[in-house]
């Protein structure tokens, strides 16, 4: 669990310590390619998009 702003969020990591899921107020999931680059981000139940910044590995989590 991690406190971001005034909310607690559950962050889930894979075996290589990459963030795969975020829940608690907002839900997100992430998919990585074989080189460890994040290639897909899904926020909420239906919004998903491919990431074009293949070097980006860490999420930017901002408190509201």
Secondary structure, 3 states (H helix, E strand, C coil): CEEECCEEEEEEECCCCCEEEEECCCCEEEEECCCCCEEEEEECCCEEEECCCCCCCCCCCCCC
